[in-house]
Amino acid sequence: MEKKHKGLRIAIVLIVLVLLAGLGGAGYYLYRQANSGLFFEETTLNGYDVSEMTSDEVFQMLKTDYSAPTLTIMEGDEAALTLTLEQMGYTIDEAALLSDIRACMREQNQDLLNSLYQGNAFEVEVSFDFDENVFLSAVTSANFASARTQSIDATLEYDGTEYYIESEVYGTEFDDADLQVMVKDFVDNLVAEDRPQEDAVLTLPDSFYYLPAVTQEDLDMNSLMDIYNSYCKAVITLTFGEETVTLDWSTIQDWILIDGELASIDEEQVENFVYNLAATYNTLYLPRTFTTSNGNTITYESSDYGYQIDQSGEAEQLIADITSNTEVTREPVYSTKGRTRNGIDDICGTYVEVDLTSQHIWYYKNGELIVESDCVTGKPTEDRETATGVFMIPYKQTNVTLSGGSGSSAWETDVTYWMPFHDGQGLHDATWRSSFGGTIYQTNGSHGCVNLPYAVAETIYNEMEERTPIFLYKTE
């Protein structure tokens, strides 16, 4: 009897152990399923079978399929432009989509037994972000396969010599804004669908294009053509040494005043052009910086040497040149000219330099030092001191009698080489002096002229051209 009871107890224990093992196994299975990170069998999401897929895998699948459609814009039978959704600025809101998919996963796991038994059918919204700048850059006629042809009206054309009328063209131009509104409405509806869509086609209607409004018989255009052809061949090239300023039809066109079939030149525009020309190329009476032979920098507040355009005369000459309707090359009309120039450089390496402090003179020609020498300048008194500044040597003359003063102070001197530069002062030979330089000028200086040894004066005179600049300065 005891053996029977003992066997029963063992059986009961075994049954309990089996039941516990079964429950543990079932619990472990459910735990594994809940933490597998996979959708269960017979689970769909937006109509897709997502069984045994992770949230990220489902996300990638939906992202790929919903982003896949392309839009082809047709012109007649030809594809004008094909764009993906992304190229048009439509991109899936990835964060929202992934969050919604993961929420479905959580919902599945929260109703674990039911989900395992009969699966789930989930629906999520696949929303798109929109980048207007990307859209406007992509959806434009500039990106169409064929270039747009102008179809607004007949045009007045210029071949570089004369004007002619190009006939009107029925082309393919349209307003990009209209295209963008049409495409935006179409694509908005496309991405609003709850299922991925196929590639789409949008055909532009014939009424979408501009029509020509002006023909080649237009009277106003023909009149304008005749007026323009009366002036457009004028090309005036103003020379500033090697540098030039060319006035051609690209500027002159804006100066033509038209009254019906009559035309004239806007004098105010011409005067403004000449004014700006003078502001750029005038050098007379303007500040000037000079580097001395010793490497010092001298700044002059004003220069009595340089070029000055006669603005009234130049404006008058320009009008005459334009009216002649021909090509002209010339210098500007100057009221004052220097020796030579190249653009705003009116020295071009040729000048006389006098250091009144060191009593020394240099003469350069085309950047080459021709001669240098000691000299004697004006005695440093109010009435005899040599002027400092930038001046022009307007002419040169041989065998000249210089004179000055009055009464008992009157004087007269014969020189062989005379090169004046300012208010009776000039360069000349001084054969009566036996020495030059040093401090001679302080007690036995000239009356303002720059006294030179005969050979030096002769060299400068023979080498120098009229209107050569001269720089006179003092150093510390």
C-alpha positions, 0 to 999 in steps of 0.5 A, spaced: 500 500 500 505 504 501 508 503 494 502 505 491 502 511 495 509 513 493 508 512 486 502 516 486 506 522 489 512 521 484 507 521 478 504 527 481 511 531 482 513 529 475 506 532 472 507 538 476 514 539 473 512 537 466 507 543 467 512 548 470 516 546 464 511 547 459 509 554 462 516 556 462 517 554 455 511 558 453 513 564 457 520 564 454 517 563 447 512 569 448 518 573 451 523 571 445 517 573 440 516 580 444 523 582 444 525 579 437 524 586 434 520 582 428 513 583 426 509 576 427 507 572 421 500 574 417 502 581 419 501 587 414 502 594 414 499 599 408 498 592 404 505 590 405 506 583 408 511 585 413 512 578 417 519 577 420 521 584 418 524 589 423 522 596 423 528 598 419 527 593 414 519 596 413 521 603 413 526 602 408 521 598 403 516 603 404 521 609 403 523 606 397 517 604 394 513 611 396 519 615 393 520 611 387 514 615 382 517 619 377 513 625 373 514 626 366 512 632 363 510 631 356 510 636 350 506 633 344 509 626 343 516 628 346 518 628 354 521 634 356 523 633 363 523 627 367 524 628 375 524 624 381 520 626 387 526 628 391 529 632 385 522 636 386 523 637 393 519 632 396 522 627 401 519 622 406 518 625 413 523 619 415 523 621 423 515 620 423 515 614 418 520 610 422 516 612 429 509 610 426 512 603 424 515 602 431 509 604 434 505 599 430 511 594 433 509 596 440 502 595 439 503 588 436 507 586 442 502 589 447 497 585 444 502 579 444 497 573 444 492 576 439 497 578 434 501 571 434 494 568 433 491 572 428 496 577 426 495 584 424 493 589 419 496 596 420 496 602 416 501 608 417 501 615 413 507 616 409 508 624 409 512 628 405 516 634 407 517 639 401 523 644 399 520 650 395 527 652 393 529 645 390 522 645 387 523 652 384 530 650 381 528 643 378 521 645 375 523 650 370 523 651 363 531 652 363 531 644 365 527 642 359 530 637 354 529 642 348 531 649 349 525 654 349 524 659 343 522 666 343 515 667 341 513 674 344 514 678 338 518 679 332 525 682 334 530 688 332 536 685 331 544 687 331 549 684 327 555 688 329 554 693 323 547 694 322 540 693 324 535 688 321 528 685 323 528 678 325 521 675 323 516 673 329 517 666 331 511 661 334 515 658 339 515 654 346 516 659 351 511 660 357 511 662 364 515 658 369 510 660 375 504 657 371 508 651 370 510 650 377 503 651 379 500 646 375 506 641 377 505 642 384 498 641 384 499 634 380 504 632 385 501 634 391 495 629 389 500 624 387 504 624 394 497 624 398 495 617 396 495 612 401 499 607 397 505 608 392 504 610 385 506 608 379 510 613 374 506 619 372 505 623 366 503 630 365 502 633 358 502 641 357 496 643 353 497 647 347 494 654 350 500 654 355 505 657 351 506 665 349 503 667 342 507 672 338 504 679 339 509 683 334 510 682 327 516 684 322 511 689 319 510 693 325 511 700 323 514 703 330 520 697 330 521 699 322 522 706 324 526 705 330 531 700 325 532 706 321 534 711 326 539 706 329 542 705 323 543 712 322 548 712 328 550 705 330 556 705 325 560 710 330 566 708 333 570 713 337 576 710 340 580 715 344 587 714 345 591 715 352 598 713 350 597 705 349 591 705 353 584 707 349 577 708 351 572 706 346 565 709 345 561 705 341 554 703 340 553 699 346 553 706 350 551 711 344 544 707 343 542 710 350 544 717 348 539 717 342 533 721 344 527 719 339 521 723 338 516 719 333 521 718 326 526 724 329 532 723 333 537 727 336 543 725 341 542 727 348 547 732 350 547 731 357 549 724 357 555 726 352 557 731 357 556 726 363 561 721 359 566 727 358 566 729 365 567 721 368 572 721 362 576 727 365 575 725 372 579 718 370 584 721 366 585 728 368 592 729 372 593 737 372 592 740 378 591 734 382 595 731 388 601 727 386 606 722 389 613 722 387 619 717 388 625 720 388 632 718 386 634 717 393 628 712 394 624 718 398 616 719 397 614 726 396 607 728 396 605 734 392 598 737 394 597 739 387 601 739 380 602 744 375 604 739 370 599 734 367 593 733 362 586 736 362 581 735 357 577 741 354 570 738 356 566 743 352 570 741 346 570 734 347 563 733 348 562 738 341 567 733 338 564 727 340 557 729 338 560 730 331 563 724 331 557 720 333 553 724 327 558 722 322 556 715 323 563 712 322 570 710 326 574 715 329 581 714 333 584 720 336 586 723 342 581 727 347 580 734 346 585 737 351 585 744 354 592 742 357 597 737 355 603 734 358 609 731 354 606 724 353 602 719 357 600 712 358 593 711 361 593 716 367 601 715 367 603 722 364 610 721 366 612 715 363 619 715 365 621 722 362 622 727 367 627 732 371 628 732 378 631 737 382 633 736 390 633 743 393 636 741 399 642 736 396 643 741 390 642 736 385 639 734 379 637 728 375 634 727 368 631 721 366 628 719 359 624 713 358 626 710 365 634 711 363 638 716 367 641 721 362 645 725 366 645 728 373 649 733 376 650 738 382 647 745 381 645 751 384 638 754 386 635 760 388 637 764 394 633 762 400 629 768 401 622 770 399 624 773 393 629 769 390 627 762 393 626 756 387 619 754 387 617 747 389 612 743 386 611 739 379 611 743 373 612 743 366 617 745 361 613 748 356 618 750 351 626 750 350 630 756 347 637 758 345 641 764 346 637 768 351 638 774 355 635 773 362 633 779 366 630 781 372 629 786 378 629 794 378 633 800 379 639 798 383 637 791 383 636 790 376 640 784 373 641 781 366 645 775 364 646 771 357 645 764 357 646 759 351 640 754 354 634 756 357 628 751 359 623 755 363 618 751 368 615 756 373 614 764 374 620 766 370 624 760 373 628 755 369 634 751 368 640 754 364 647 754 364 651 758 368 658 759 365 660 764 370 660 759 376 666 755 377 663 750 382 656 747 384 652 744 389 654 744 397 651 750 400 653 755 395 645 757 394 645 759 401 649 765 400 650 766 393 644 762 390 640 764 383 634 769 383 630 762 382 633 759 376 636 752 377 644 753 375 647 748 371 654 746 368 654 748 361 655 741 359 649 738 363 645 744 361 647 742 353 645 735 354 638 736 358 637 741 352 638 736 347 635 730 349 629 733 352 622 734 349 618 740 350 612 739 355 617 735 360 615 735 367 620 737 372 619 735 380 622 740 385 622 738 392 626 739 399 628 733 403 629 733 411 
